[in-house]
Amino acid sequence: MIFAALPAKVYDDPTQSLNWLMPKPGELIYGGLASLVIFYALYKFGWPAAKKALEARTAGIQKELDDSAAAQVQADADATNIRRALGDIASERIKLLAEADAQAATILAEGRARITAELADIEARAAGELLAARGRLGEELRAEISHLSGVATTEAVRAAMDDRTQQELVDNFIAKVGASR
């Protein structure tokens, strides 16, 4: 036994324990009972709360893992769609460029046809205006020649006539005008 090997003075001093490793028997009993009460209270009240908190944390972590897995699946699907769309974009680009080239060729052909028609119309109008200008020019030239010949004739007659011949012509004119009335 442990207590039998101790000297007698240890039993007399209340501040000394029976063994350097073991506390006094009263402290051992009361400390042991208090520890059992604390352990029982922790087991009864603390363990369920800790278990519940750990389960909630585990569920939260599991939810985050599930969400991240779903996000990864969605990201992979989006990446696949983007890669597919990128291929579609390239083919769509080629298609749009072909359509644009066809439209440009059509517009160019229509523009050339319209310009050719407008040029023919302008040439026809210019030819008509040229003929009209020639006609006007000929008439103006005839009128100018008639005017100049009248002036020249008047000057030639005046230069060729003397005063007496001129007086006779004026008298004859007056006589004819008076006789016609």
C-alpha positions as CSV (number, residue, x, y, z in Angstrom):
1,M,0.0,0.0,0.0
2,I,1.0,3.5,-0.7
3,F,0.0,5.0,2.7
4,A,1.9,2.4,4.8
5,A,5.3,3.4,3.4
6,L,5.1,7.0,4.5
7,P,6.7,8.4,7.6
8,A,4.4,9.5,10.5
9,K,5.2,13.2,10.2
10,V,3.4,13.3,6.8
11,Y,0.2,12.2,8.6
12,D,0.5,15.0,11.1
13,D,1.2,17.9,8.6
14,P,-2.0,18.9,6.8
15,T,-0.1,20.8,4.1
16,Q,1.8,17.6,3.1
17,S,0.3,15.0,0.8
18,L,0.9,11.3,1.3
19,N,2.7,10.9,-1.9
20,W,4.5,13.4,-4.2
21,L,2.4,12.2,-7.1
22,M,-1.0,11.8,-5.3
23,P,-3.0,14.6,-3.5
24,K,-4.4,14.3,-0.1
25,P,-7.3,11.8,0.2
26,G,-9.9,14.5,0.8
27,E,-8.8,16.5,-2.2
28,L,-8.8,13.3,-4.2
29,I,-12.3,12.4,-3.3
30,Y,-13.8,15.9,-3.6
31,G,-11.8,16.7,-6.7
32,G,-12.7,13.4,-8.3
33,L,-16.5,13.9,-7.6
34,A,-16.3,17.5,-8.9
35,S,-14.5,16.2,-12.1
36,L,-17.2,13.6,-12.5
37,V,-19.9,16.2,-12.2
38,I,-18.2,18.5,-14.7
39,F,-17.6,15.6,-17.1
40,Y,-21.2,14.5,-16.8
41,A,-22.4,18.1,-17.4
42,L,-20.1,18.4,-20.4
43,Y,-21.3,15.0,-21.7
44,K,-25.0,15.8,-21.1
45,F,-25.0,19.5,-22.4
46,G,-21.8,20.3,-24.1
47,W,-21.4,17.2,-26.3
48,P,-24.8,17.6,-28.1
49,A,-24.1,21.4,-28.7
50,A,-20.6,20.6,-30.0
51,K,-21.8,17.8,-32.1
52,K,-24.6,20.0,-33.5
53,A,-22.1,22.8,-34.3
54,L,-19.7,20.4,-36.0
55,E,-22.5,18.8,-38.0
56,A,-23.7,22.3,-39.1
57,R,-20.1,23.2,-40.1
58,T,-19.8,19.9,-41.9
59,A,-23.1,20.6,-43.7
60,G,-22.0,24.1,-44.6
61,I,-18.6,22.9,-46.0
62,Q,-20.4,20.1,-47.9
63,K,-22.9,22.7,-49.3
64,E,-19.9,24.9,-50.4
65,L,-18.3,21.8,-52.0
66,D,-21.5,20.9,-53.8
67,D,-21.9,24.6,-54.9
68,S,-18.4,24.7,-56.2
69,A,-18.8,21.4,-58.0
70,A,-22.0,22.7,-59.6
71,A,-20.2,26.0,-60.5
72,Q,-17.4,23.9,-62.0
73,V,-19.9,21.9,-64.1
74,Q,-21.6,25.2,-65.2
75,A,-18.2,26.8,-66.0
76,D,-17.2,23.7,-68.0
77,A,-20.6,23.9,-69.9
78,D,-20.1,27.6,-70.5
79,A,-16.6,27.1,-71.7
80,T,-17.8,24.4,-74.1
81,N,-20.6,26.7,-75.3
82,I,-18.1,29.5,-75.8
83,R,-15.7,27.3,-77.7
84,R,-18.7,26.1,-79.8
85,A,-19.8,29.7,-80.3
86,L,-16.3,30.7,-81.2
87,G,-16.4,28.2,-84.0
88,D,-19.9,29.5,-84.9
89,I,-18.5,33.0,-84.8
90,A,-15.8,32.1,-87.3
91,S,-18.3,30.5,-89.7
92,E,-20.7,33.3,-89.1
93,R,-18.0,35.8,-89.9
94,I,-17.2,34.0,-93.2
95,K,-20.9,33.9,-94.0
96,L,-21.3,37.6,-93.3
97,L,-18.2,38.5,-95.3
98,A,-19.5,36.5,-98.2
99,E,-22.9,38.2,-98.0
100,A,-21.2,41.6,-97.8
101,D,-19.1,40.8,-100.8
102,A,-22.2,39.8,-102.7
103,Q,-24.1,42.9,-101.7
104,A,-21.1,45.1,-102.6
105,A,-20.9,43.4,-106.1
106,T,-24.7,44.0,-106.6
107,I,-24.4,47.6,-105.4
108,L,-21.4,48.2,-107.7
109,A,-23.2,46.6,-110.7
110,E,-26.3,48.7,-110.0
111,G,-24.2,51.8,-109.6
112,R,-22.4,51.2,-112.8
113,A,-25.7,50.6,-114.7
114,R,-27.2,53.8,-113.2
115,I,-24.1,55.8,-114.0
116,T,-24.1,54.5,-117.6
117,A,-27.8,55.4,-118.0
118,E,-27.2,58.9,-116.5
119,L,-24.2,59.4,-118.8
120,A,-26.3,58.4,-121.8
121,D,-29.1,60.8,-120.7
122,I,-26.6,63.6,-120.1
123,E,-25.0,62.9,-123.6
124,A,-28.4,63.0,-125.2
125,R,-29.3,66.2,-123.5
126,A,-26.0,67.7,-124.4
127,A,-26.5,66.7,-128.0
128,G,-30.0,68.3,-128.0
129,E,-28.7,71.4,-126.4
130,L,-25.8,71.5,-129.0
131,L,-28.3,71.3,-131.8
132,A,-30.5,73.9,-130.2
133,A,-27.5,76.2,-129.7
134,R,-26.5,75.7,-133.4
135,G,-30.0,76.7,-134.5
136,R,-30.0,79.7,-132.2
137,L,-26.5,80.6,-133.4
138,G,-27.6,80.3,-137.0
139,E,-30.6,82.5,-136.5
140,E,-28.7,85.0,-134.5
141,L,-26.0,85.1,-137.2
142,R,-28.7,85.6,-139.9
143,A,-30.3,88.3,-137.9
144,E,-26.9,90.0,-137.4
145,I,-26.1,89.7,-141.1
146,S,-29.5,91.1,-142.0
147,H,-29.0,94.0,-139.6
148,L,-25.5,94.7,-140.8
149,S,-26.5,94.4,-144.4
150,G,-29.4,96.8,-143.8
151,V,-27.0,99.3,-142.1
152,A,-24.5,98.8,-144.9
153,T,-27.2,99.2,-147.6
154,T,-28.4,102.4,-145.9
155,E,-24.9,103.7,-145.7
156,A,-24.2,102.7,-149.3
157,V,-27.4,104.3,-150.6
158,R,-26.7,107.4,-148.6
159,A,-23.2,107.6,-150.0
160,A,-24.3,107.0,-153.5
161,M,-27.2,109.5,-153.5
162,D,-26.9,113.1,-153.8
163,D,-29.2,115.6,-152.2
164,R,-31.4,116.0,-155.2
165,T,-32.1,112.3,-155.6
166,Q,-32.8,111.9,-151.9
167,Q,-35.3,114.8,-152.1
168,E,-37.1,113.1,-155.0
169,L,-37.3,109.8,-153.1
170,V,-38.8,111.5,-150.0
171,D,-41.3,113.4,-152.2
172,N,-42.3,110.3,-154.0
173,F,-42.8,108.4,-150.7
174,I,-44.9,111.2,-149.3
175,A,-47.0,111.2,-152.4
176,K,-47.6,107.5,-152.2
177,V,-48.5,107.6,-148.6
178,G,-50.9,110.6,-149.3
179,A,-52.4,108.8,-152.3
180,S,-53.1,105.6,-150.4
181,R,-55.2,107.6,-147.9
